[in-house]
Each structure stands twice: as structure tokens, then as C-alpha cells.
Amino acid sequence: MQALEHEIKELIISSLSLEDITPEDIDPVAPLFVEGLGLDSIDALELGLALQKRYNVSLSADSQETRKHFASVRALAEFVASHPSA
């Protein structure tokens, strides 16, 4: 799971062009939106697309479930790990 979290951190950095941040700077349990990394809804769309391409997972934009998955890097890693196609 730690390797997957690291991969997702790298995906966040590359897909959102966060040049000043390293994977080590991202706390796996910190919120991704508002506080924490401070991502916004556009970042969520870009990250969602990157996750779909990389791990072949499907995400629904308006789903409450999806919001839960985007709570933190750890939540995203658990979501990806729970999909056999990933």
C-alpha cells in the first residue's frame, strides 16, 4: 500500500504540475482539498482523469462515494487497490 500511495503522490504532482512539491511533502492522510494540499474542483477533474488513465478505474463526478475517495492520498490508494483492474 505504501508503494501505491507513493505512486499516487507522484501522479498528483505530475498531473497537476506541482513543481514545488515532492512526494515526501504530501501527508498520505492529509486532506487533498481546501486545507492540506489545497486542491480545487478543476484539480479534482484533472486528477480523476489521470487516475482513470493510469489505473483504469471509473469515477462518477457527482457521487458522494467519489468525494470520499478523494479525501486523502490514503483513501485514493485504498480505492485503487480495491479495483482488480487497477
Buried (B, 14 or more C-beta within 10 A) or exposed (E): EEEBBBBBBEBBBEBBEBEEEEBEEBEBEEBBBEEBBEBEEEBBEBBBEBBEEBBEBEBEEEEEEBEEBBBBBBBBBBBBEEEEEE
